[in-house]
Amino acid sequence: MLPEHSRSRLGIPSKLPGGCRHVNKRLPTPLNIRGWQVEWARLCDDLNELQELTLTVGNKKFLLRTPPVGHAGQAIQAAGVALGPAVRMI
């Protein structure tokens, strides 16, 4: 699941089932301005593929994020969200 700050920037409610349907109210204009055509069902699936986890190694904690797949990267870019590095120490 995407971190809450990224989900809110994309307009995806964190606790609402089917929250991706709200994305299509915010993203058509930014996507269309760039000339990107996106199938919403596929975009929702691609956004749901993003995962984040915390890994503890000894005394250090790391946050790991999967890379965006499919149209998720385009949607995130169009929304102006910076995901940051895939691996970072917290």
Backbone hydrogen bonds in HBPLUS format (Angstrom, degrees):
<---DONOR---> <-ACCEPTOR-->    atom                        ^
c    i                          cat <-CA-CA->   ^        H-A-AA   ^      H-
h    n   atom  resd res      DA  || num        DHA   H-A  angle D-A-AA Bond
n    s   type  num  typ     dist DA aas  dist angle  dist       angle   num
A0006-SER N   A0003-PRO O   3.07 MM   3  5.50 124.9  2.38 109.2 122.5     1
A0007-ARG N   A0003-PRO O   2.97 MM   4  6.24 161.1  2.00 156.7 162.9     2
A0008-SER N   A0004-GLU O   2.88 MM   4  6.06 159.1  1.92 155.3 159.9     3
A0009-ARG N   A0005-HIS O   3.27 MM   4  6.36 151.9  2.35 134.0 140.8     4
A0010-LEU N   A0006-SER O   3.11 MM   4  6.36 144.0  2.25 143.9 153.2     5
A0011-GLY N   A0007-ARG O   2.99 MM   4  6.11 112.7  2.46 133.6 150.8     6
A0012-ILE N   A0007-ARG O   2.80 MM   5  4.99 160.3  1.84 155.3 150.8     7
A0011-GLY N   A0008-SER O   3.07 MM   3  4.84 144.8  2.20  93.0 103.8     8
A0019-GLY N   A0016-LEU O   3.01 MM   3  5.16 124.0  2.33 144.0 137.0     9
A0021-ARG N   A0018-GLY O   3.05 MM   3  6.07 166.3  2.07 131.5 133.6    10
A0022-HIS N   A0019-GLY O   3.02 MM   3  5.72 158.0  2.07 118.6 124.8    11
A0023-VAL N   A0020-CYS O   2.88 MM   3  5.18 145.7  2.00 108.6 119.1    12
A0025-LYS N   A0022-HIS O   3.20 MM   3  5.53 159.7  2.24 107.2 113.4    13
A0026-ARG N   A0023-VAL O   2.96 MM   3  5.45 146.1  2.07 114.7 124.0    14
A0027-LEU N   A0023-VAL O   3.00 MM   4  6.05 161.3  2.03 167.3 173.4    15
A0031-LEU N   A0027-LEU O   2.95 MM   4  5.96 166.3  1.97 167.8 172.1    16
A0032-ASN N   A0028-PRO O   2.73 MM   4  5.76 162.3  1.76 153.3 159.2    17
A0033-ILE N   A0029-THR O   2.87 MM   4  5.95 158.6  1.92 156.9 161.9    18
A0034-ARG N   A0031-LEU O   3.15 MM   3  5.33 125.7  2.46  98.0 111.1    19
A0036-TRP N   A0031-LEU O   3.01 MM   5  5.30 160.1  2.05 153.4 147.2    20
A0035-GLY N   A0032-ASN O   2.86 MM   3  4.74 150.7  1.95  99.7 109.4    21
A0043-LEU N   A0039-GLU O   2.92 MM   4  6.19 157.3  1.97 154.0 161.6    22
A0044-CYS N   A0040-TRP O   2.89 MM   4  6.10 161.8  1.93 153.2 157.0    23
A0045-ASP N   A0041-ALA O   3.12 MM   4  6.37 158.2  2.17 143.3 149.0    24
A0046-ASP N   A0042-ARG O   2.84 MM   4  6.12 157.2  1.89 150.3 157.2    25
A0047-LEU N   A0043-LEU O   2.83 MM   4  6.09 159.7  1.87 156.4 161.2    26
A0048-ASN N   A0044-CYS O   2.95 MM   4  6.11 151.4  2.03 145.2 153.3    27
A0049-GLU N   A0045-ASP O   3.13 MM   4  6.37 122.5  2.48 137.4 151.2    28
A0049-GLU N   A0046-ASP O   3.18 MM   3  5.18 143.1  2.32  96.1 106.7    29
A0050-LEU N   A0047-LEU O   3.22 MM   3  5.64 153.7  2.29 107.7 114.7    30
A0066-THR N   A0051-GLN O   3.00 MM  15  5.49 158.3  2.05 148.0 153.7    31
A0053-LEU N   A0064-LEU O   2.86 MM  11  5.34 156.2  1.91 152.1 159.7    32
A0064-LEU N   A0053-LEU O   2.80 MM  11  5.34 170.1  1.81 164.1 167.3    33
A0055-LEU N   A0062-PHE O   2.77 MM   7  5.10 162.9  1.79 150.9 156.9    34
A0062-PHE N   A0055-LEU O   2.73 MM   7  5.10 158.7  1.77 152.3 159.9    35
A0057-VAL N   A0060-LYS O   2.80 MM   3  5.32 158.8  1.85 157.6 164.2    36
A0060-LYS N   A0057-VAL O   3.01 MM   3  5.32 162.3  2.04 130.9 131.2    37
A0090-ILE N   A0061-LYS O   2.83 MM  29  5.52 164.4  1.86 138.7 144.1    38
A0063-LEU N   A0088-ARG O   2.74 MM  25  5.35 164.1  1.76 162.8 167.9    39
A0088-ARG N   A0063-LEU O   3.01 MM  25  5.35 150.2  2.10 144.4 153.5    40
A0065-ARG N   A0086-ALA O   2.77 MM  21  4.81 145.5  1.89 144.6 150.6    41
A0072-ALA N   A0069-VAL O   3.04 MM   3  5.72 150.4  2.13 147.4 146.3    42
A0075-ALA N   A0071-HIS O   3.03 MM   4  6.30 163.6  2.06 158.7 163.2    43
A0076-ILE N   A0072-ALA O   2.90 MM   4  6.06 161.1  1.94 154.5 159.7    44
A0077-GLN N   A0073-GLY O   2.96 MM   4  6.08 157.5  2.01 143.5 150.0    45
A0078-ALA N   A0074-GLN O   2.83 MM   4  6.02 160.2  1.87 149.9 155.7    46
A0079-ALA N   A0075-ALA O   2.97 MM   4  6.13 142.8  2.11 141.6 151.0    47
A0081-VAL N   A0076-ILE O   3.07 MM   5  5.44 163.2  2.10 164.6 160.3    48
A0080-GLY N   A0077-GLN O   3.03 MM   3  5.13 151.5  2.11 102.6 111.7    49
